[in-house]
Amino acid sequence: MVIRVALADDHPATRAGLRAMLNAVPDIEIVGEAADGAEAQRLVAALRPDVLLLDLVMPDLRPVEFAQWVRSHYPTTEVLPLTAHDRDCYLAQALEARGARNPDSGPPPRCPLARGGG
């Protein structure tokens, strides 16, 4: 079975690196790429990939809301958040985008770019 993967990252070099690594795996097919949140939404709607690798800090993107939109409209698409940040707020945002938030932990830390935009 081939796993259909879409890449969403605003950095062309990052997308190229991910594409190169994933193209080396025989049962993974890159089906599309997006450079911002709006493009990622169109990509998911049109191609319905099995997996979306999603950069958390991109133009036109609110990652938690976007991941929720994907889950509600395309439940077979798995969203895997990507981030190069090691700050707690970005890690909390990544977990929340995956739906892994602990309700007892209080609100997630505020991120400077949490409102979208790269």
Phi, psi and omega in degrees: 000133179269135176265121181270119187241137172246144180250132177230105180204140183277358179255112181303323180294323178294314178300318180297319179295315177298316179301315180298316180294315184287329177295340178282350180263119188298329184260023175239132177238125175280117185260346179180166180221148178225147182251357176205175185296319180297317178294322178297320179296315178297320181298311180297316181297320183280321189255340180045062181292161174288323183225137172242117173273113191243116172293132183283341183238093180220158173299148176058039182219130166245100194301319182294313179297322179295314179298322177295320178299315180299313181301321183281326182266329184224070187297345178274352177271123179268126179263121177247109182287144177241138172206145175263358183275145177247009178286146182305322184295323180288323178293319177297320179296320178297315179294319180295322178298331178274358180080022185252042183270137178271115183295341180275354186272357182082183181291150179292155177300147179285135177254142180298333182249020187294340181276006179098159181103139186252000000 
